[in-house]
Amino acid sequence: MTADPSEPLDSGYGSLAHGVPPSAPGTVFALTVAGGVRMPPRDGREVLFGRNRDDVHVCVGEDDRKVSRRQGLLVRHDDLWWMHNTGRLPIRLPGSRLLFPAEEPVPLAEGYTAAFVRGSAGREHLLELYVAGADGRPPDSRPLDVTEPPRMWRLTPDERFVLVSLAQRYLLQDPYPQPLAWRQVAEQLTELRPDKPWSSKRVEHLVAAVRTRLVRAGVPGLTREEVGEPVGNALNDNLIKELLLSTSLVPPDLALLEPAGDDDPGGVPVPPG
């Protein structure tokens, strides 16, 4: 019987998000609050994870019966580590990608990956993964580098006004937000700024113009071809999420939707685009 080539990582190892020691390219690290392993790369090698500590390399959710005893495994094949879901619950990967039981495995990219298994009472069990890169080195520590700002999208005052109304449930951090309908936006803006014609068609046209600019800049998920039919609210939902993640829209923008006071006859203040 071939000896297990894995090396254990104890529970006090620290987050893999901080990097890993110099390792052979393709080495995979897997870690939870209960500890983990480092596995050198070779085709056919496996890393098992799940609730049953005695039957897996990495224990996940040991006290949570919603997590399967063998929730999943990593398999080395064709110079990649592939994640398989062998449990009953989906595994959530970056970008809200869900890997379902019996679904085709997905490859792990070099570097850090955070995977989650949802357990009882809304608990989220974290499985940290790290695949050593081609040079086998972790990322350099860069604590003194200037922080890279997010790419913010320039909006005209009218576009910002419309988009804040459209996205107000997101900005208010509702638990299950949806974009407002064109008619709702037009009615709200007409009440706030009756000096301009705010028809449903004009609102739709302004939002479409912003979406087109972002598509040309390479932002995904903003065309019917990508989303597929039925489209529903998907295009506006994806647009709003991009504007929020880029900080092009932020909660203080909700001030645009406040009625002007008696001492402010000029209407709602609109920041520069």
N, C-alpha and C positions, 0 to 999 in steps of 0.2 A: 504493500500500500504506500503510495506517494505521500510524503510528509506535507502538511499544510504549510505553504510558503508565506502565509500572511503574518504580519507583525501587529500585535495589539497596541491600541492607543487607549490610555486610561481616561476616566471620566473628567479628569482635571486638565486634559490636554489643551483646552482653549479652542476658540472658533477657527475653523479652516478658512474663514473669510480673511484672516490675517496672513494667509499663505502657508506653505509647507516647507519642510527642510529640503535641501537639494536631493533629488531623486532621479532614478532612471526615467527617461521620457515615457509617458504612458502609464506610469504608476498611479493607481487610484487610492485615494484616502476616503474613508467613509466614517462618519462620526455622529453620535447622538449624545444626549445627556448621560447615557449609561456607559459611554465609551465607544470604541470603534476599532478599525483595522487599517493597515496599509498593505496593499496587495501589489506586488510587482507584475508587470505586464507579460502575459504569454497566452496565446490562443487557447481557448477552452477553460481558462481559469474563471472561477465564480466567486462572488461575494454575496452571501445570503443575508437578508435582514427581515426582522419580524418580531413578534411578541415573545416567542419561546426562546429565552436566553440560551438554553442548552443545545439548541438545534440550529443556530444561526451564527454568523460572524458578528453582526451588529444588532443589538437589541433595541427595538423601537416600541414605545408604548407598553412596557412590560405589565403595567397595572390597568390596562384599558382593553376590555374584551371586544371592543369594536375593531381593534387592529388584529389582523390575521396572524396566526402563529408563524407562518411564512408569508409575509406580505409581498416580498419581491426579491429579485436578485439581479446582480450585475454580471454580465458575461463578456469576456474578452473575445472579440472576433474581428478579423480584417482590420487589425490595428486600431480598433475602437472598443470602448466599453459601452455595452448596450443594456439599458434598463428594461427588465420584464416585470410586469405586475402579476404575481401569482396569488394575490389575496382576494378579498371580496370588495374592498373599498377602492375607489380611484386614488391615484397618487397625483398630487398637484405639483407641476413643474413651473419654472419661470414663464412669464407671459400668460399666466392662467391656463396653461396647457394641462389637460387632464389625461393621464394615462390610465385607461380602464383595464380591468381584468381580461385576460385572453386577447387583448389588443396586440398588434405588432409592436415589438420593442422599439425604443427610441435611443439614438446615440447620445452620449454625453460629450459636450464640448470641452476643450481644454480649459483649465482654470476652475473657478468655483461655481457650483450649482447648489441651490437650496431646494429640497423636495419636502413636501408636507403630506402627512396622512391625517385626515380628519377623524377624530375619535368620538368618545362619549361627551355629551353636554357641550358640544362646540369646541372641544379641545383640538389643538393642532400640534401634531408631533413632528418635529423637525428632524430631517435626515440631511446632514451636510455632506457634500461630495466635492472632491477636488481631484482633477486629472492633471498630473505634471505635464508641462509643455515640452516642446521639442528640445529645449536646452536643459530641461530638468530643473530649472531654477524657479523659485517663487517670484512674484512681482516685486520690484524694488519698492522699498518704503520711501514715500515722498511727502513727509509731513509739512514741509515748508514751501512746497509748490503753491503757486496761486491757484485757487479753486476755479475750475472751468465752469462758467455760467451756463445754464440751459439755453438752448436755441429758442429765443422768444420770437413769436410771429407778430409782425407789425399789423395793426388793425386801424382802420379809419375810425373817427369818432362814431359814425353811424353804425359801422360794423360791430364795434364794441358794445354799443347800446343794445343792438339786436341780440348779440350773442350772450350777453349777461342775462337778458330776459329768457332766452331759449334755455340757458344752462343753470337757471337759478336754483333748481332743486339739487343740483350737484354742488353748487357753491354753498348752499345751506346745509350740505352734508346729510341729506336724507338717506336713510338706510338702503333704499332701493330706488335711486333717482331715475327719471326718464325726462327726455327733452319735452318742453311744452310744444303744443301744436302751433302751426303757423297762425291760426286764427287767434289763439290765446295771446301769442306774442304781439300781434297787431293791435288787439284790443287794449292790452296793457300799455303799449307805447303810445297809442293815440290818447289815452287818458293822461299820461305823464307829459307828453310833448305834442299837443294838438296843433302846433305850428307847422308840422310836416305830415305828408300823407303816408300813413303806415298801414298799407293794405297787406293782406296775406301774401300776395304775389311779390310785393316789394321786399318783404321780409325774406321770403324764399330765395329771391334773386341775390340779396346781399350775402346770405349764408352760402349759397352755391358759389359765389365769387371767391369767398375765403377758402372753401373746400378745394376749388380748382387750383388756387395758388399753392396750397399745401401738397396736392397731388403732383404738381410740376416740380416741387422741391423734393419729391421722393417719399412723402409720408404714406404708409400703407393703410389699407382698410377704408378708403374714402371713395371708392367707385363701386358701381353696381356689379361690374364684372368680378371684382375681388370678393364681394360679400355674397353675391348670388341672390336668387329670388326665393321667397319673398323678402324684400329689403326691410320693410317696416321702419323702425327707428334706428337701424344699425349705423347708417351713414352719419346721422347727427350725433349718435352716441359716441362713435369713434372720433368724430371731429372734436367734440367737447372734451373727451379724455385727453386728446393730444394737446389741446389748449391749456388744460389744467396741469398736465405733467410738465409742460414747457414753461409754466407760470405766466403764460400769455393772458390767462384769466385767473384772478385770485379773489378770495372772499371779500376783501374790501371793495371790489368793484360793485358789490350789491348796493352801494350807496347811490349808484346811478338810478336805481329803481325807487328811491325815496322821493315822495312828492316835494316840490319846491316850497319853502316857507314863504310867509307873507313878506319877509324882508329880503327875499331873493326873487324878484320878478323875472329874472333872466332864465329861469328854468333849471333843469338838472345839470349840474356841472359835468362836463365830459373831459376826461384826461386826454392828452395828446396821444395819437396812435403810435 
